[in-house]
Amino acid sequence: MKIQFIIIYLLLISGVESRELEAILKIFGDPEKREVSLNQPIPLKVSFIKPNNQKNHKMFMKMHAKPMHMLIIKSDGQSFAHIHPNFNPKTGEFSLNLNDQTRDPDNFSLPKAIPYKGNYTIFTEIMPMFPGEEGQMQMNRFHVKALDGPEVNKRNEQFPDARNKISVYLNENGKSTKVLSEARYMAKMHYQQFDFCDRYLPKFYFEVFEKNHLGQFERPKKFDNWLNMGGHSIILENPQDPEARPKFYHLHAFLPMAVDGEFTFPYHDHKNSFMPGQYRIWGQVKLKGKVLTFTTSFTYTLPEQWPRNC
C-alpha cells in the first residue's frame, strides 16, 4: 500500500510539472527588454519556469542533436538564422551572444543573427523531460526590435503557386541571387498533396542542383547529414504580419534516396490540416561541408475535390 501511494504521488507531481513551462527571455539580463542595438553582441538567456515551484526546469531531451533549436526571422522574411544556444544543466539556462563570432559550425549564422534594423521573431523549440512521461516539444516565440543597423529595401513579395516548381538560386557564398550567371546552387521547390481520409497532408520538396565546371546545373550525388537529419525546413505563415502570430512549422527530411538531390519534407500532423494561405519556406541542406539555405514565398491551396471520408 505504501509503495502504491508513493507511485501515485510521483505521477501526480510529474503530471503537474508537465502541463506547461513558462518561457522567460532575458536580453542583457533584463526579462522586459525587447529593443536592441546592433553595435555590439547581444547576450540572450532563455529559461523555462515550473508552474508548481517557480524554479528553472533543468531536464531537456536533445532533438536532432541539440537541446534547443532557435529560429530568428525578420518580420518581412528577409533575414533568417537557425542557431543553437548553449545549455547549462546546473542553472537550467540556455545562453548565447547574438551577432558574435563563433567557431561552432552548427551556429554558422550566429554572427548575423540580427543583421538589419527592424522587427524580428525569436522562436524556441525544446523538449522538456519529466519523470515517467514521454517528452513533448514546446515552442515559444518572442518579439524583439533592432533600433539601428542597415536598412534593407522592402521587396515586392510574390506568392506563386507552389504546385508548380519554383526555382531559387544561391551564389558561391550561399547568398540568394536572382542573377543566373552568379548562381552556384539552385533548388526547385514545390509541394504535393496526399489523401489522408478527411484531409490532405502535403509533402514539400526541394530538388537541389550545383553548377558544374561547364556551367550546367546537375544533381549532386552525395550530401551530408546536418543535426542528425538530411534536411531541415521552416515554414512560416504570412511572415509580413508578425502581430498575427503566424503558424510556424519545422519539418525534416532524410538524405535523398530515390532521386539524387531531392529532399522530401512531409507534414505529418494528422490532427490539424495544413491550411491554405501565403507562406515563406526555408530549406536547409548540407553539401560538401557547407549548409545551404534556400528560401521562397509561395501560396498553398487545397484541391477542389475534398478527400474521401474513410
C-alpha positions, 0 to 999 in steps of 0.5 A: 500500500505504501509503495502504491501511494508513493507511485501515485504521488510521483505521477501526480507531481510529474503530471503537474510539472508537465502541463506547461513551462513558462518561457522567460527571455532575458536580453542583457539580463533584463526579462522586459527588454525587447529593443536592441542595438546592433553595435555590439553582441547581444547576450540572450538567456532563455529559461523555462519556469515550473508552474508548481515551484517557480524554479528553472526546469533543468531536464531537456531531451536533445532533438536532432542533436541539440537541446534547443533549436532557435529560429530568428526571422525578420518580420518581412522574411528577409533575414533568417538564422537557425542557431543553437544556444548553449545549455547549462544543466546546473542553472537550467539556462540556455545562453548565447551572444547574438551577432558574435563570432563563433567557431561552432559550425552548427551556429554558422549564422550566429554572427548575423543573427540580427543583421538589419534594423527592424522587427524580428521573431525569436522562436524556441523549440525544446523538449522538456523531460519529466519523470515517467512521461514521454517528452513533448516539444514546446515552442515559444516565440518572442518579439524583439526590435533592432533600433539601428543597423542597415536598412534593407529595401522592402521587396515586392513579395510574390506568392506563386503557386507552389504546385508548380516548381519554383526555382531559387538560386544561391551564389558561391557564398550561399547568398540568394541571387536572382542573377543566373550567371552568379548562381552556384546552387539552385533548388526547385521547390514545390509541394504535393498533396496526399489523401489522408481520409478527411484531409490532405497532408502535403509533402514539400520538396526541394530538388537541389542542383550545383553548377558544374565546371561547364556551367550546367546545373546537375544533381549532386550525388552525395550530401551530408547529414546536418543535426542528425537529419538530411534536411531541415525546413521552416515554414512560416505563415504570412511572415509580413504580419508578425502581430498575427502570430503566424503558424510556424512549422519545422519539418525534416527530411532524410538524405535523398534516396530515390532521386539524387538531390531531392529532399522530401519534407512531409507534414505529418500532423494528422490532427490539424490540416495544413491550411491554405494561405501565403507562406515563406519556406526555408530549406536547409541542406548540407553539401560538401561541408557547407549548409545551404539555405534556400528560401521562397514565398509561395501560396498553398491551396487545397484541391477542389475535390475534398478527400474521401471520408474513410 
